[in-house]
Amino acid sequence: MNCDVLVIGCGVVGCAIAYELSSAGLSVVGIDAKDPASGATGASLGVLMGICSRQPDGEVVQLRLKSLEQFDPLIARLEADLGRNLPVNRHGILKLLREEEVDAWQATLAARRQAGYRLELLSPGEVGSLQPGLRSDLAGALYSPQDRQVQPKLLTQALLEAAQRKGSRFFFHQPVQKIQRSPDPPFRLQAIDTPALTFSAGYVVLAAGLGSSPLAEKLRLQMPLQAVKGQALRVKAPRIPLGPVVSDEDLHLVPLGDGSLWVGATVEFQAPHPQPTLLALQDLLARAIRLCPALAEATLLEHWAGHRPRPVGQRAPILGPAPGYVNLFVATGHYRNGVLLAPISAAVLRDLVLKGKTALCDLSAFAPRPKQG
Protein backbone atom coordinates (compact mmCIF):
# COMPACT_ATOMS: atom_id res chain seq x y z
CA MET A 1 0.00 0.00 0.00
CA ASN A 2 1.47 3.34 -1.07
CA CYS A 3 0.93 6.76 0.52
CA ASP A 4 2.65 10.11 0.94
CA VAL A 5 3.04 9.76 4.72
CA LEU A 6 2.82 6.76 7.04
CA VAL A 7 2.16 7.63 10.70
CA ILE A 8 3.11 4.90 13.17
CA GLY A 9 1.05 5.38 16.33
CA CYS A 10 -2.53 6.65 16.50
CA GLY A 11 -2.81 8.37 19.85
CA VAL A 12 -3.71 12.04 20.03
CA VAL A 13 -0.34 13.14 18.57
CA GLY A 14 -0.42 10.66 15.68
CA CYS A 15 -4.03 11.47 14.82
CA ALA A 16 -3.34 15.22 14.99
CA ILE A 17 -0.45 14.73 12.55
CA ALA A 18 -2.63 12.66 10.22
CA TYR A 19 -5.33 15.34 10.32
CA GLU A 20 -2.90 18.17 9.65
CA LEU A 21 -1.18 16.39 6.77
CA SER A 22 -4.41 15.23 5.15
CA SER A 23 -5.74 18.80 5.46
CA ALA A 24 -2.72 19.83 3.40
CA GLY A 25 -3.80 17.46 0.63
CA LEU A 26 -1.39 14.57 1.32
CA SER A 27 -2.37 10.91 1.29
CA VAL A 28 -1.89 9.62 4.83
CA VAL A 29 -2.02 6.19 6.44
CA GLY A 30 -2.00 5.65 10.20
CA ILE A 31 -1.18 2.31 11.83
CA ASP A 32 -1.22 1.24 15.46
CA ALA A 33 -0.42 -1.98 17.30
CA LYS A 34 -3.54 -1.53 19.46
CA ASP A 35 -6.78 0.43 19.49
CA PRO A 36 -6.85 4.21 18.92
CA ALA A 37 -5.97 6.25 22.03
CA SER A 38 -5.27 3.09 24.01
CA GLY A 39 -1.77 4.12 25.14
CA ALA A 40 -0.64 7.33 26.81
CA THR A 41 -3.60 9.26 25.37
CA GLY A 42 -5.94 7.09 27.40
CA ALA A 43 -3.85 7.81 30.50
CA SER A 44 -4.49 11.53 30.38
CA LEU A 45 -6.93 13.99 31.90
CA GLY A 46 -6.55 16.46 29.04
CA VAL A 47 -5.45 19.33 31.29
CA LEU A 48 -3.69 21.85 29.02
CA MET A 49 -1.31 23.44 31.51
CA GLY A 50 0.53 25.92 29.32
CA ILE A 51 0.31 29.35 30.91
CA CYS A 52 0.40 28.11 34.50
CA SER A 53 3.43 25.89 33.99
CA ARG A 54 6.15 26.70 36.52
CA GLN A 55 9.11 27.61 34.29
CA PRO A 56 9.20 31.31 33.36
CA ASP A 57 10.71 30.72 29.90
CA GLY A 58 12.71 28.37 27.70
CA GLU A 59 12.18 26.20 24.63
CA VAL A 60 9.70 23.84 26.33
CA VAL A 61 7.62 26.70 27.71
CA GLN A 62 7.48 28.41 24.33
CA LEU A 63 6.44 25.13 22.68
CA ARG A 64 3.59 24.72 25.18
CA LEU A 65 2.39 28.30 24.77
CA LYS A 66 2.45 28.13 20.96
CA SER A 67 0.50 24.88 21.04
CA LEU A 68 -2.05 26.26 23.49
CA GLU A 69 -2.65 29.21 21.14
CA GLN A 70 -3.50 26.71 18.40
CA PHE A 71 -6.04 24.76 20.45
CA ASP A 72 -9.15 26.92 20.05
CA PRO A 73 -8.58 27.28 16.27
CA LEU A 74 -8.03 23.51 16.02
CA ILE A 75 -11.29 22.79 17.87
CA ALA A 76 -13.12 25.25 15.61
CA ARG A 77 -11.73 23.51 12.50
CA LEU A 78 -12.73 20.09 13.78
CA GLU A 79 -16.23 21.24 14.69
CA ALA A 80 -16.64 22.72 11.21
CA ASP A 81 -15.34 19.56 9.54
CA LEU A 82 -17.49 17.22 11.65
CA GLY A 83 -20.61 19.34 12.10
CA ARG A 84 -20.77 18.84 15.85
CA ASN A 85 -19.50 20.47 19.02
CA LEU A 86 -16.58 19.06 20.99
CA PRO A 87 -16.42 19.31 24.81
CA VAL A 88 -13.89 21.90 25.95
CA ASN A 89 -13.65 23.34 29.46
CA ARG A 90 -12.82 27.03 28.96
CA HIS A 91 -13.05 27.93 32.65
CA GLY A 92 -9.27 27.76 33.02
CA ILE A 93 -7.06 26.22 35.69
CA LEU A 94 -6.90 27.07 39.39
CA LYS A 95 -3.48 26.04 40.70
CA LEU A 96 -3.38 25.98 44.49
CA LEU A 97 -0.31 27.32 46.27
CA ARG A 98 1.32 26.87 49.63
CA GLU A 99 2.69 29.86 51.49
CA GLU A 100 6.30 29.01 50.64
CA GLU A 101 5.50 28.73 46.91
CA VAL A 102 4.14 32.24 46.35
CA ASP A 103 7.52 33.97 46.00
CA ALA A 104 8.84 31.24 43.69
CA TRP A 105 6.08 32.03 41.16
CA GLN A 106 6.78 35.76 40.87
CA ALA A 107 9.18 35.39 37.92
CA THR A 108 6.63 33.28 36.03
CA LEU A 109 3.83 35.75 36.78
CA ALA A 110 5.94 38.60 35.40
CA ALA A 111 6.99 36.64 32.30
CA ARG A 112 3.41 35.62 31.40
CA ARG A 113 2.03 39.11 31.88
CA GLN A 114 4.82 40.59 29.78
CA ALA A 115 3.96 38.10 27.04
CA GLY A 116 0.30 39.16 27.17
CA TYR A 117 -1.18 36.15 29.00
CA ARG A 118 -3.52 36.31 31.97
CA LEU A 119 -2.15 34.71 35.12
CA GLU A 120 -3.59 36.00 38.38
CA LEU A 121 -2.49 35.50 41.97
CA LEU A 122 -5.63 35.02 44.08
CA SER A 123 -6.12 35.42 47.81
CA PRO A 124 -7.82 32.61 49.79
CA GLY A 125 -11.07 34.58 49.73
CA GLU A 126 -10.92 35.00 45.95
CA VAL A 127 -10.25 31.27 45.56
CA GLY A 128 -13.39 30.49 47.57
CA SER A 129 -15.47 32.81 45.40
CA LEU A 130 -14.20 31.24 42.18
CA GLN A 131 -14.47 27.62 43.35
CA PRO A 132 -16.60 27.12 46.48
CA GLY A 133 -16.22 23.99 48.56
CA LEU A 134 -12.42 23.77 48.77
CA ARG A 135 -10.72 23.45 52.14
CA SER A 136 -10.46 26.69 54.08
CA ASP A 137 -6.74 26.71 54.94
CA LEU A 138 -5.43 27.56 51.44
CA ALA A 139 -2.64 30.14 51.14
CA GLY A 140 -3.94 31.26 47.74
CA ALA A 141 -3.81 30.15 44.14
CA LEU A 142 -2.88 31.03 40.61
CA TYR A 143 -5.76 31.40 38.19
CA SER A 144 -5.09 30.88 34.49
CA PRO A 145 -8.36 31.55 32.59
CA GLN A 146 -6.78 30.99 29.16
CA ASP A 147 -5.63 27.41 29.87
CA ARG A 148 -8.01 24.67 28.77
CA GLN A 149 -9.14 21.10 29.42
CA VAL A 150 -10.38 18.64 26.81
CA GLN A 151 -11.43 15.00 26.84
CA PRO A 152 -8.48 13.18 25.23
CA LYS A 153 -10.27 10.15 23.81
CA LEU A 154 -13.06 12.25 22.31
CA LEU A 155 -10.52 14.66 20.82
CA THR A 156 -8.50 11.77 19.36
CA GLN A 157 -11.62 10.21 17.87
CA ALA A 158 -12.56 13.57 16.36
CA LEU A 159 -9.10 13.99 14.82
CA LEU A 160 -9.23 10.46 13.42
CA GLU A 161 -12.71 10.91 11.97
CA ALA A 162 -11.89 14.30 10.47
CA ALA A 163 -8.69 12.91 8.95
CA GLN A 164 -10.66 10.01 7.46
CA ARG A 165 -13.08 12.47 5.86
CA LYS A 166 -10.06 14.09 4.21
CA GLY A 167 -8.88 10.75 2.84
CA SER A 168 -6.65 9.32 5.59
CA ARG A 169 -6.80 5.57 6.18
CA PHE A 170 -6.18 3.89 9.54
CA PHE A 171 -5.30 0.30 10.39
CA PHE A 172 -5.38 -0.94 13.98
CA HIS A 173 -3.95 -4.05 15.63
CA GLN A 174 -1.14 -3.86 13.08
CA PRO A 175 2.19 -3.83 14.94
CA VAL A 176 5.33 -3.15 12.93
CA GLN A 177 7.07 -6.46 12.28
CA LYS A 178 9.76 -5.51 9.80
CA ILE A 179 11.37 -2.30 8.59
CA GLN A 180 13.05 -2.26 5.18
CA ARG A 181 15.55 0.49 4.44
CA SER A 182 18.14 1.34 1.84
CA PRO A 183 21.54 -0.32 2.37
CA ASP A 184 23.70 2.80 2.68
CA PRO A 185 23.43 6.09 4.61
CA PRO A 186 21.72 8.45 4.53
CA PHE A 187 19.04 5.79 4.89
CA ARG A 188 15.63 5.81 3.27
CA LEU A 189 12.79 3.76 4.72
CA GLN A 190 11.48 1.73 1.83
CA ALA A 191 8.74 -0.42 3.35
CA ILE A 192 7.06 -1.16 6.68
CA ASP A 193 5.59 -4.63 7.19
CA THR A 194 2.75 -5.46 9.62
CA PRO A 195 1.07 -8.87 10.06
CA ALA A 196 -1.43 -8.13 7.30
CA LEU A 197 0.00 -5.35 5.13
CA THR A 198 3.11 -3.78 3.62
CA PHE A 199 3.31 0.01 3.42
CA SER A 200 5.51 2.16 1.23
CA ALA A 201 5.55 5.89 1.95
CA GLY A 202 7.38 8.99 0.89
CA TYR A 203 7.77 9.90 4.57
CA VAL A 204 7.36 7.98 7.81
CA VAL A 205 6.46 9.57 11.17
CA LEU A 206 7.23 7.64 14.36
CA ALA A 207 4.63 8.71 16.93
CA ALA A 208 4.15 5.49 18.85
CA GLY A 209 4.71 6.67 22.43
CA LEU A 210 6.30 3.94 24.53
CA GLY A 211 6.24 1.70 21.47
CA SER A 212 8.74 4.04 19.82
CA SER A 213 11.70 2.69 21.79
CA PRO A 214 11.83 -0.85 20.34
CA LEU A 215 11.28 0.53 16.84
CA ALA A 216 14.06 3.07 17.38
CA GLU A 217 16.40 0.22 18.33
CA LYS A 218 15.78 -1.38 14.95
CA LEU A 219 16.52 1.96 13.30
CA ARG A 220 19.75 2.52 15.27
CA LEU A 221 18.31 5.54 17.07
CA GLN A 222 18.69 6.38 20.75
CA MET A 223 15.22 6.81 22.20
CA PRO A 224 14.98 5.46 25.78
CA LEU A 225 11.53 6.16 27.19
CA GLN A 226 10.53 5.60 30.80
CA ALA A 227 6.98 4.45 31.55
CA VAL A 228 5.50 6.73 34.21
CA LYS A 229 2.20 5.60 35.63
CA GLY A 230 -0.88 7.73 36.19
CA GLN A 231 -4.24 6.84 37.70
CA ALA A 232 -7.60 8.56 37.96
CA LEU A 233 -11.15 8.04 39.18
CA ARG A 234 -14.34 9.44 37.72
CA VAL A 235 -16.91 10.18 40.41
CA LYS A 236 -20.47 11.46 40.39
CA ALA A 237 -20.52 14.73 42.33
CA PRO A 238 -23.60 16.74 41.30
CA ARG A 239 -22.89 19.43 43.90
CA ILE A 240 -19.74 20.47 42.02
CA PRO A 241 -20.67 22.42 38.85
CA LEU A 242 -18.54 22.87 35.75
CA GLY A 243 -15.79 25.32 36.67
CA PRO A 244 -12.02 25.59 36.48
CA VAL A 245 -9.78 22.55 36.79
CA VAL A 246 -8.33 22.54 40.30
CA SER A 247 -4.68 21.51 40.52
CA ASP A 248 -2.94 20.74 43.80
CA GLU A 249 0.62 19.49 43.13
CA ASP A 250 0.02 16.33 41.04
CA LEU A 251 -3.64 15.98 42.04
CA HIS A 252 -6.27 17.34 39.63
CA LEU A 253 -10.01 17.76 40.06
CA VAL A 254 -11.49 17.96 36.56
CA PRO A 255 -15.21 18.83 36.37
CA LEU A 256 -16.86 17.46 33.23
CA GLY A 257 -20.14 19.39 33.24
CA ASP A 258 -22.40 16.34 33.52
CA GLY A 259 -22.35 16.10 37.30
CA SER A 260 -19.16 14.06 37.29
CA LEU A 261 -15.47 14.85 37.58
CA TRP A 262 -12.10 13.16 37.22
CA VAL A 263 -9.88 12.85 40.28
CA GLY A 264 -6.25 12.14 39.32
CA ALA A 265 -3.56 11.63 38.21
CA THR A 266 -0.72 10.26 40.26
CA VAL A 267 2.85 10.14 39.02
CA GLU A 268 4.51 6.81 39.82
CA PHE A 269 8.03 6.24 38.51
CA GLN A 270 8.39 2.69 39.86
CA ALA A 271 5.20 1.13 38.58
CA PRO A 272 5.88 -1.46 35.86
CA HIS A 273 2.25 -2.54 35.47
CA PRO A 274 -0.45 -0.16 34.19
CA GLN A 275 -3.27 -1.68 36.25
CA PRO A 276 -4.84 0.43 39.02
CA THR A 277 -3.59 -0.27 42.54
CA LEU A 278 -5.77 0.05 45.64
CA LEU A 279 -3.10 1.91 47.59
CA ALA A 280 -2.71 4.62 44.95
CA LEU A 281 -6.48 4.93 44.48
CA GLN A 282 -6.95 5.17 48.25
CA ASP A 283 -4.38 7.96 48.36
CA LEU A 284 -6.12 9.79 45.50
CA LEU A 285 -9.47 9.62 47.29
CA ALA A 286 -8.05 10.73 50.64
CA ARG A 287 -6.25 13.72 49.13
CA ALA A 288 -9.26 14.70 47.03
CA ILE A 289 -11.61 14.63 50.03
CA ARG A 290 -9.18 16.71 52.10
CA LEU A 291 -9.06 19.23 49.28
CA CYS A 292 -12.80 19.22 48.60
CA PRO A 293 -14.78 17.74 51.55
CA ALA A 294 -17.99 17.48 49.49
CA LEU A 295 -16.36 14.63 47.54
CA ALA A 296 -16.87 12.37 50.56
CA GLU A 297 -20.47 11.94 49.34
CA ALA A 298 -19.50 11.25 45.72
CA THR A 299 -20.07 7.86 44.11
CA LEU A 300 -17.51 6.00 42.00
CA LEU A 301 -18.28 5.65 38.29
CA GLU A 302 -15.06 4.35 36.71
CA HIS A 303 -11.29 4.42 36.94
CA TRP A 304 -8.26 4.10 34.69
CA ALA A 305 -4.54 3.67 34.94
CA GLY A 306 -1.86 3.85 32.29
CA HIS A 307 1.68 4.79 31.36
CA ARG A 308 3.02 8.04 29.88
CA PRO A 309 6.34 8.04 27.92
CA ARG A 310 9.05 10.16 29.58
CA PRO A 311 12.35 10.56 27.68
CA VAL A 312 15.45 9.54 29.62
CA GLY A 313 18.48 11.79 29.22
CA GLN A 314 16.77 14.50 27.20
CA ARG A 315 13.81 16.83 27.49
CA ALA A 316 10.30 16.03 26.32
CA PRO A 317 9.14 15.76 23.61
CA ILE A 318 11.40 14.08 21.06
CA LEU A 319 10.52 15.92 17.88
CA GLY A 320 12.10 16.39 14.48
CA PRO A 321 14.01 14.63 11.69
CA ALA A 322 15.67 11.34 12.58
CA PRO A 323 19.46 11.61 12.20
CA GLY A 324 20.84 9.51 9.37
CA TYR A 325 17.50 9.26 7.54
CA VAL A 326 16.08 11.26 4.64
CA ASN A 327 12.41 10.39 5.11
CA LEU A 328 11.90 9.59 8.81
CA PHE A 329 10.54 12.02 11.41
CA VAL A 330 9.89 11.50 15.12
CA ALA A 331 7.11 12.90 17.33
CA THR A 332 7.07 10.96 20.58
CA GLY A 333 7.98 11.06 24.28
CA HIS A 334 5.60 13.90 25.12
CA TYR A 335 5.28 12.61 28.72
CA ARG A 336 2.45 14.49 30.51
CA ASN A 337 1.86 17.02 27.72
CA GLY A 338 0.88 14.89 24.75
CA VAL A 339 -2.60 16.40 24.46
CA LEU A 340 -1.33 19.95 24.98
CA LEU A 341 1.49 19.54 22.45
CA ALA A 342 -0.50 17.67 19.79
CA PRO A 343 -1.35 20.80 17.71
CA ILE A 344 2.21 22.16 17.61
CA SER A 345 3.66 18.69 16.95
CA ALA A 346 1.30 18.29 14.00
CA ALA A 347 2.16 21.75 12.67
CA VAL A 348 5.90 21.05 12.94
CA LEU A 349 5.50 17.76 11.06
CA ARG A 350 3.44 19.49 8.38
CA ASP A 351 6.25 22.01 7.85
CA LEU A 352 8.93 19.32 7.78
CA VAL A 353 7.10 17.22 5.22
CA LEU A 354 6.06 20.11 2.98
CA LYS A 355 9.02 22.48 3.36
CA GLY A 356 11.83 20.43 4.89
CA LYS A 357 12.10 22.92 7.79
CA THR A 358 10.01 24.77 10.37
CA ALA A 359 10.09 28.20 11.98
CA LEU A 360 7.75 27.15 14.81
CA CYS A 361 10.51 26.09 17.20
CA ASP A 362 14.21 25.32 17.47
CA LEU A 363 14.20 21.61 16.74
CA SER A 364 17.77 21.19 18.02
CA ALA A 365 16.31 21.37 21.54
CA PHE A 366 14.11 18.29 20.94
CA ALA A 367 15.93 16.36 18.22
CA PRO A 368 16.15 12.55 18.30
CA ARG A 369 19.67 11.18 18.69
CA PRO A 370 21.65 8.52 16.83
CA LYS A 371 22.53 5.42 18.79
CA GLN A 372 26.04 5.47 20.18
CA GLY A 373 28.51 2.72 19.32
Salt bridges, closest charged atoms under 4 A:
GLU20 OE1 - ARG77 NH1 3.39
GLU20 OE2 - ARG350 NH1 3.14
ASP35 OD1 - HIS173 NE2 2.70
GLU59 OE1 - ARG315 NH1 2.97
ASP72 OD1 - ARG90 NE 3.53
ASP72 OD2 - ARG148 NH2 2.97
ASP81 OD2 - LYS166 NZ 3.67
GLU120 OE2 - ARG118 NH2 2.61
ASP137 OD1 - ARG135 NE 2.81
GLU161 OE1 - ARG84 NH2 3.04
GLU161 OE2 - ARG165 NH2 2.97
GLU217 OE1 - LYS371 NZ 2.70
ASP248 OD1 - ARG98 NH1 3.08
ASP248 OD2 - ARG135 NH1 3.75
GLU249 OE1 - ARG98 NH2 3.82
ASP250 OD1 - ARG287 NH1 3.06
GLU297 OE1 - ARG239 NH1 3.26
GLU302 OE2 - ARG234 NE 2.72
ASP351 OD1 - ARG350 NH2 3.25
ASP351 OD1 - LYS355 NZ 3.91
